[in-house]
Amino acid sequence: MPSTAIEQELSGLEGQGLAVLRRIDETGMLPAVGTDDREQLCLYLAVQFAMVRSLGFGTVGE
């Protein structure tokens, strides 16, 4: 049976990223540079970008 470790990690990352996005929506402000929320947001967005690219979608404007 294949390992589900990667899927579990990605699921956790997605949950944390969405929590940061909710806080941004509530406050109307991006997390400050150097905060855990800022780091989490950057990681979440980088993984989302990589996943979209791996599915064959182009960059914005293509």
C-alpha positions as CSV (number, residue, x, y, z in Angstrom):
1,M,0.0,0.0,0.0
2,P,1.5,3.4,-1.0
3,S,2.4,5.9,1.8
4,T,-0.1,8.7,2.5
5,A,2.5,10.8,4.3
6,I,2.9,13.3,1.5
7,E,-0.9,13.7,1.1
8,Q,-1.2,14.2,4.8
9,E,1.5,16.9,4.9
10,L,-0.1,18.7,1.9
11,S,-3.4,18.6,3.7
12,G,-2.0,20.1,6.8
13,L,-0.2,22.8,4.8
14,E,-3.5,23.6,3.0
15,G,-5.3,23.9,6.3
16,Q,-2.7,26.2,7.7
17,G,-2.6,28.3,4.6
18,L,-6.4,28.7,4.5
19,A,-6.4,29.8,8.1
20,V,-3.9,32.6,7.2
21,L,-6.1,33.6,4.2
22,R,-9.1,33.8,6.6
23,R,-7.2,36.1,8.9
24,I,-6.2,38.3,6.0
25,D,-9.9,38.4,5.0
26,E,-11.0,39.3,8.5
27,T,-8.3,42.0,9.1
28,G,-7.8,43.3,5.5
29,M,-4.1,43.2,6.1
30,L,-1.2,40.9,5.0
31,P,0.8,39.3,7.8
32,A,3.9,41.3,8.7
33,V,7.3,40.3,7.4
34,G,9.0,37.9,9.8
35,T,5.9,36.4,11.3
36,D,4.9,32.8,11.3
37,D,1.7,33.7,9.3
38,R,3.8,35.4,6.6
39,E,6.1,32.3,6.3
40,Q,3.1,30.0,6.2
41,L,1.4,32.1,3.5
42,C,4.5,32.1,1.3
43,L,4.9,28.3,1.7
44,Y,1.3,27.7,0.9
45,L,1.4,29.9,-2.2
46,A,4.6,28.4,-3.5
47,V,3.2,24.9,-3.2
48,Q,0.0,25.9,-4.9
49,F,1.9,27.5,-7.7
50,A,4.1,24.3,-8.1
51,M,1.0,22.1,-8.1
52,V,-0.8,24.2,-10.7
53,R,2.3,24.2,-12.9
54,S,2.7,20.5,-12.6
55,L,-0.9,20.0,-13.9
56,G,0.1,21.8,-17.1
57,F,-1.4,25.2,-16.6
58,G,0.6,28.2,-17.8
59,T,1.6,31.2,-15.9
60,V,-0.7,34.2,-15.5
61,G,-1.1,35.9,-18.9
62,E,-0.2,32.8,-21.0
